[in-house]
């Protein structure tokens, strides 16, 4: 069963179509990286999924039922923008208010559970206003986890975090997915998303441009040999004739060879057979960020 199934979803605000015939499938247990430019419709789609906005057309199903079904809605946790906390209240008391709002039984036990999940066992007495950005983001996830939801919808939860905050967030989301929770997460920090996502959806102008698994992304992002020499144009021409494809990265000036040859083999060929000395050489792989940028250029 899929956690989310969206068919021909539309949302208009006046004459503007924020979501335009969107089709989207999120498998149960996935960490689904939802990617797109600012204004592409990501946040609007997430709000539609959570019932914070009403669609103009199309269908949204969560775990095989309408997203309007109260039982399904109760199994969805949400963090969009920032957690709505009272700044002078402690973390514990903010969570207690939310637990009461949700009608959760055994609220103290549930609060301890979610604080442990987000690595904040020792911060319950901290006032919300004194918490760091990373802690506030984790508190927001703790809010969303109250009631043990099967689906978690997160809008930009890692933006602005330092390296340690991102590491903690990765661990939290991976643990949640391992426990069976489905995570829909949007982010512009594609390098971090690439470390945890099992599936991806790339949206543009309110339409789904591409959906793929992490394995499919890996297959579409080849490994290459990147190198520099004193004469880029001459070297590129030789490599292109020999290996079939050799591109020049305009930003770095590196020549890229994609046919699977090793760095040693390419360097030895250039020096021994062509008399060209390699000044720099490395093996690399196309990243999610580069893949996404190339896809956006092709779309335009």
N, C-alpha and C positions, 0 to 999 in steps of 0.2 A: 504494500500500500504506500502511496505517496503522501507525504506530509502536506504538501501544497500542490494544488492543480489549478492553474488559471487559464481560462479560455476567452480570447477576444475581449480582454478587459479594456474599458475606456473610462476616462475621467476628464470632464471638461470644466473649465472655469471661465465662464463667458464664452468668448470666441477662441480661447486657447485650449488645445488638447494636451494636457499634461501626460496622460497615458493614452496610447493610440493603438488599440487592437493587440494588446500584449498577451502573449502565450508563454507560460512558464511552468516548469515542473521541478519540484524539490523532493527528492526521495527521502523517506523516513530514515533518520539517523545521520543525515548528511550535515556537513558544515558547508553551506552554500554561500560562496562569495558573490555578492551582488555588486556589479561594477558599472560605472558610467560617469560621464562628465557632470559637472554642476548643471542642474536644470534638465537632466535627462529623464527624470521621472522616478528615481529610486525611492526617495522619501515618500512621495505620493503613493506609490505602489505599496510600500510597507504600511502606511496609514490605512489604505483600503483593506489590506489583509487583516489588520487588527480591528477594523470596524470604527476607526476614528474618522474616516470619511466614507461616504456612500458612493458606489460606482455609478457612472452614467450609463453603463452597459457592460455586458459580459458576465462571466461567472467565476466565482472563487470558491474552491472546495478545500477544506482542511480535514485531513484524515478521512476523506470520502464523504464528508457532510458539508452542507452549506456553512460558510463562515459566519452566518448569522445564528447558527445553532448555539444555544446557551451552553450546552455541555462542552462543545468544542471551544467556545470562547473562554471558558474557565480553564482550559488546558493550554492557553497561550500566554506567555510572558513577554512583556514589551519594554524596551528602552529606546525611546526616540527623543533625540536632542539631549536633555539632561534630566536627572531624577528630580521630582518635585518634593524637595525636603525643606523642613523648617531649619533655618541656619543655626538658631540658638539651641535646638534640641540635640540630644545625643544621637549617635547612630542607632543605638538600641531603641530609643523612644520613637524615632522616625519609622523604624521597621515595625514597631508595635502598633503604631497608628495605621500603617498600611495593612497589617495583618488583620486588625479589627475591621477595617474597611472591606476586606475580602471575606470576612466571616470565617477566618481560619480557626479551627480548634487546636488546642495544645500549642498556642501561639509561641510560648517561650521556647519550647522544644524546636519548633519550626524556625524561629529566628536564629537559634544556635546552629541549626543545620545549614542555613544559607550563609551565615557568617563564616562557617568553616569552609564551605565550598569556594568562597571568594577570598580566602586567606586573610580574614580580618577578625579572627577569634579574639585577639587582644585589643581591638579598637572599639569595642561596643560602647564604652563610656565617652569616647571622643565627641566633642561637639562637631556637627557637620561642617560649620564654617571654618573649623581649624584643620580639616582634612585636605590632603593634597589632591591635585587633579586626578591622579591615578586612583587614589582611594575613593574619590567621589564617583568615578566611573564604575568601580567595583561595587560600591553601595547601590548604584543604579541597577546593576546586574542582580544584586541580592534582592532588591525590590521585585525585579521581574521573575525571580526564582521562587518567591513565596507561593506556596500551594503546589510545588513540584510540577510545573508545566511540562508538556510533551514537546512544545514548540516555543523557541525563543527567537524573538525578532529584535535585532540590534542595529541601530543607525549610527554609524561612525563611532564605535565605542573605543577605538584605539587612537583616535586623532589627538595630538598634543601630548601623548605620553612619552616619557623617556625610555631608554632601552630596557631598564629593569621593569618598568611598568608594562611594556609591551610583552616581555617574557612571561610575566605573571598572567597577563590576559590570555596569551596563547595556551598556557597550561590549564587555565580555568575552562576555556572553550573546548579544548581537547578532552578534558576529563568529562565534561557534560555530554559531548558526543559519544564518548565511550560508554556512558551510562544509559544511552538510548535516546537522549534529547536531540531533537533536530534544531540546528542553529542557522538562521538566515541573518547574514551580517553584511552590511555595506561598509565600504572603506575606500579611501583614496590611497592608502599606504599599501600598495600592491605587493611589495616585497614581504611584508608581514603576512598578508593574506595568503600568499603562495606557500607559506610554511605550514598552514593548517587546513586550508580548504580541500574538500573532497570533490566538490562540484563548483561550477562557475556559471553565472549568467551575465552577459554583457548587454546593456541596454543603451539605446541612443534615440533621442527624440520620441521617447515614450514607447518605443518598439523594441522587442527582443532581437538583438543583432546576432547573438550566438549563445548556445548553451553547450557545455562540455564537462566531462569528468576531468579530474586531475591527471589521469592516465592519458586521456586524449590530448590535453594541453602539453604534457611531456613529449608525446609523439610528434606534436606540431612545432616543438621548439628544439631544433637540432643543436648538437654540439658542434663547435667550429674551432679552427685554429686562427688566432689573431696575431698578426705580426707587423713589424715596421722595418723598412729599409731606407737607404738614402735616396732611392729613386722609386717612388710609389707607382707612378704610371707604368714604367718598364716592368717592374715586378708583377704588378697586377696583370698585365698583358701575358706574361710568361705563365703565371699560375692559372689564368683562365684557359689558356690553350692546353695546359697539361691536365688540370683537374676539373675542367668543365664549368666551374663557377667560382669567381673571386670578386667580392664586393669591397668597396672602400667605405668605411664608416666616416661620414662627413665630420662628426664631432671630434673623434679621436685621431683620425688619419690612419687608423689601422686597416690592413687588408685582411679580409676574412675568407677562409677556405672551408667549404662545407662538405666535402666528399667523404669525411671520416678518416682521413689520413692523420697520423700522429704529428705532433709538433716537431719531434726529432726528424722524422722523415721529410717533412717539408723544408726544414732548415738545411738538412744535409743536401737535399736536391738543389736548392738555390745556390748553396756555396760550392758544392763539388761539380755540378753540371753546368751552372750558369754564371759562376763567379760573382755572385751577389751575397754580400754579408748581411745577415739579419741582426738588427740592433736590439729588437725586443720581440719576444714571442711567448704566447700563452695559449692554453686551451680554456674555452669558456662555453657557456650555453645561453641561448636566448631566454631571457627572463619573462615572467608574466607581464611586467611593465612594458618591455619592448614589444612583446606580442600584441598587447592592448593598443599601444600607440600606432603600430603598423596597421592594425585592424581599423582603427579610427580613420587613418589616412586613406585606406582603401574605400571605406564607407563614404568618405567625402568625395 
